[in-house]
Amino acid sequence: MEKVIRIGSNQEAQAFCGLHDANLKIIEKEFRVKLNLRGDRLKLSGTSLNIRKAADLIDYLLNSIRLR
């Protein structure tokens, strides 16, 4: 299964991904999903349950970044 989440800007993507994409790597490991960021689209691949859990966290983090 796959899901796509839109990232608002380059600054938002940098804050979300972290240094050397460290945050993406942590999410991939903890939720057993594959993340692929291309342009303004973050694609999640994995099982539906794992994608749902990872997407909830990603939505929470992006909303926090947007409120800064």
VODOMI-643316 format. One record per atom (N, C-alpha, C): x negated, y negated, z; residue in three letters; atom name. Coordinates in steps of 0.02 Angstrom, whole numbers, always signed. Atoms other than C-alpha are relative to their C-alpha. Layout:
[[X, Y, Z], ALA, CA]
...
//
This chain:
[[-42, +59, +0], MET, N]
[[+0, +0, +0], MET, CA]
[[-45, -62, +0], MET, C]
[[+36, +64, +3], GLU, N]
[[-54, -180, -29], GLU, CA]
[[+45, -57, +19], GLU, C]
[[-36, +62, -17], LYS, N]
[[-4, -352, +33], LYS, CA]
[[-48, -57, -16], LYS, C]
[[+41, +59, +16], VAL, N]
[[-65, -524, -23], VAL, CA]
[[+23, -57, +45], VAL, C]
[[-12, +59, -42], ILE, N]
[[-80, -673, +94], ILE, CA]
[[-37, -58, -32], ILE, C]
[[+31, +59, +30], ARG, N]
[[-114, -847, +25], ARG, CA]
[[-38, -39, +53], ARG, C]
[[+42, +42, -42], ILE, N]
[[-253, -951, +100], ILE, CA]
[[+7, -71, -27], ILE, C]
[[-16, +67, +21], GLY, N]
[[-220, -1138, +96], GLY, CA]
[[-56, -40, -33], GLY, C]
[[+55, +40, +26], SER, N]
[[-392, -1211, +61], SER, CA]
[[-67, +36, +12], SER, C]
[[+67, -28, -11], ASN, N]
[[-578, -1174, +54], ASN, CA]
[[-21, -7, +73], ASN, C]
[[+17, +10, -70], GLN, N]
[[-600, -1247, +228], GLN, CA]
[[+36, +50, +45], GLN, C]
[[-38, -50, -37], GLU, N]
[[-463, -1134, +294], GLU, CA]
[[-30, +69, -8], GLU, C]
[[+31, -65, +14], ALA, N]
[[-545, -983, +211], ALA, CA]
[[-65, +7, +38], ALA, C]
[[+64, -3, -36], GLN, N]
[[-715, -1026, +286], GLN, CA]
[[+11, +9, +75], GLN, C]
[[-14, -6, -72], ALA, N]
[[-643, -1047, +461], ALA, CA]
[[+27, +70, +16], ALA, C]
[[-30, -66, -12], PHE, N]
[[-545, -885, +445], PHE, CA]
[[-51, +56, -8], PHE, C]
[[+47, -54, +15], CYS, N]
[[-683, -777, +370], CYS, CA]
[[-58, +3, +49], CYS, C]
[[+57, +2, -46], GLY, N]
[[-820, -834, +488], GLY, CA]
[[-66, +5, -37], GLY, C]
[[+67, -2, +27], LEU, N]
[[-1007, -832, +462], LEU, CA]
[[-14, +68, -31], LEU, C]
[[+14, -63, +37], HIS, N]
[[-1055, -700, +332], HIS, CA]
[[+59, +48, +1], HIS, C]
[[-62, -39, +1], ASP, N]
[[-873, -641, +330], ASP, CA]
[[+7, +46, +61], ASP, C]
[[-1, -42, -60], ALA, N]
[[-894, -573, +507], ALA, CA]
[[+71, +15, +23], ALA, C]
[[-69, -12, -23], ASN, N]
[[-710, -595, +550], ASN, CA]
[[+37, +50, -45], ASN, C]
[[-31, -48, +45], LEU, N]
[[-655, -500, +395], LEU, CA]
[[-23, +71, +16], LEU, C]
[[+29, -66, -15], LYS, N]
[[-771, -356, +439], LYS, CA]
[[+30, +29, +64], LYS, C]
[[-30, -23, -63], ILE, N]
[[-701, -347, +616], ILE, CA]
[[+72, +23, -11], ILE, C]
[[-70, -19, +13], ILE, N]
[[-521, -344, +554], ILE, CA]
[[+3, +65, -40], ILE, C]
[[+1, -62, +39], GLU, N]
[[-563, -210, +425], GLU, CA]
[[-14, +60, +45], GLU, C]
[[+19, -56, -44], LYS, N]
[[-644, -101, +558], LYS, CA]
[[+54, +17, +50], LYS, C]
[[-48, -11, -53], GLU, N]
[[-515, -124, +695], GLU, CA]
[[+68, +25, -26], GLU, C]
[[-66, -18, +26], PHE, N]
[[-360, -105, +585], PHE, CA]
[[-3, +52, -57], PHE, C]
[[+9, -50, +53], ARG, N]
[[-433, +18, +458], ARG, CA]
[[+35, -21, -65], ARG, C]
[[-26, +27, +63], VAL, N]
[[-387, -92, +310], VAL, CA]
[[-59, -25, -41], VAL, C]
[[+49, +30, +44], LYS, N]
[[-483, -159, +161], LYS, CA]
[[+24, -69, -17], LYS, C]
[[-18, +69, +15], LEU, N]
[[-484, -348, +138], LEU, CA]
[[-42, -24, -59], LEU, C]
[[+33, +25, +59], ASN, N]
[[-526, -433, -26], ASN, CA]
[[+24, -71, -12], ASN, C]
[[-17, +70, +8], LEU, N]
[[-530, -623, -37], LEU, CA]
[[-25, -24, -68], LEU, C]
[[+16, +27, +65], ARG, N]
[[-525, -696, -212], ARG, CA]
[[+40, -64, -8], ARG, C]
[[-34, +64, +7], GLY, N]
[[-487, -879, -231], GLY, CA]
[[+42, -15, +62], GLY, C]
[[-45, +15, -56], ASP, N]
[[-336, -920, -123], ASP, CA]
[[+42, +60, +21], ASP, C]
[[-39, -60, -15], ARG, N]
[[-275, -740, -109], ARG, CA]
[[-41, +51, +39], ARG, C]
[[+30, -52, -41], LEU, N]
[[-320, -617, +28], LEU, CA]
[[+42, +62, -8], LEU, C]
[[-36, -62, +12], LYS, N]
[[-272, -441, -23], LYS, CA]
[[-18, +51, +54], LYS, C]
[[+9, -52, -50], LEU, N]
[[-248, -310, +113], LEU, CA]
[[+21, +66, -32], LEU, C]
[[-15, -67, +24], SER, N]
[[-253, -125, +67], SER, CA]
[[-7, +49, +57], SER, C]
[[+2, -51, -52], GLY, N]
[[-217, +24, +179], GLY, CA]
[[+69, +29, +10], GLY, C]
[[-66, -27, -15], THR, N]
[[-72, +112, +262], THR, CA]
[[+47, -57, +18], THR, C]
[[-49, +54, -13], SER, N]
[[+88, +13, +285], SER, CA]
[[-3, -23, +73], SER, C]
[[+3, +19, -70], LEU, N]
[[+74, +16, +475], LEU, CA]
[[-62, -42, +15], LEU, C]
[[+62, +37, -11], ASN, N]
[[-107, -42, +475], ASN, CA]
[[+2, -68, -33], ASN, C]
[[-6, +64, +34], ILE, N]
[[-71, -177, +348], ILE, CA]
[[+46, -47, +39], ILE, C]
[[-47, +42, -38], ARG, N]
[[+77, -240, +450], ARG, CA]
[[-34, -29, +62], ARG, C]
[[+34, +24, -60], LYS, N]
[[-29, -251, +609], LYS, CA]
[[-53, -51, -18], LYS, C]
[[+52, +47, +20], ALA, N]
[[-174, -335, +520], ALA, CA]
[[+30, -65, -26], ALA, C]
[[-33, +60, +27], ALA, N]
[[-58, -456, +429], ALA, CA]
[[+28, -44, +56], ALA, C]
[[-25, +39, -57], ASP, N]
[[+22, -508, +594], ASP, CA]
[[-57, -39, +32], ASP, C]
[[+58, +34, -29], LEU, N]
[[-150, -549, +665], LEU, CA]
[[-24, -55, -47], LEU, C]
[[+24, +49, +49], ILE, N]
[[-204, -639, +506], ILE, CA]
[[+46, -60, -2], ILE, C]
[[-48, +55, -1], ASP, N]
[[-44, -743, +504], ASP, CA]
[[-9, -43, +62], ASP, C]
[[+11, +35, -63], TYR, N]
[[-73, -789, +686], TYR, CA]
[[-63, -43, -4], TYR, C]
[[+63, +36, +5], LEU, N]
[[-254, -839, +654], LEU, CA]
[[+4, -58, -49], LEU, C]
[[-7, +55, +49], LEU, N]
[[-213, -940, +498], LEU, CA]
[[+43, -56, +27], LEU, C]
[[-42, +52, -30], ASN, N]
[[-75, -1032, +590], ASN, CA]
[[-39, -40, +51], ASN, C]
[[+41, +35, -50], SER, N]
[[-197, -1073, +730], SER, CA]
[[-50, -47, -34], SER, C]
[[+47, +41, +37], ILE, N]
[[-324, -1138, +604], ILE, CA]
[[+35, -61, -29], ILE, C]
[[-38, +56, +30], ARG, N]
[[-191, -1245, +519], ARG, CA]
[[+21, -52, +50], ARG, C]
[[-22, +46, -51], LEU, N]
[[-140, -1325, +683], LEU, CA]
[[-57, -43, +28], LEU, C]
[[+57, +38, -27], ARG, N]
[[-316, -1389, +720], ARG, CA]
[[-4, -67, -31], ARG, C]
//
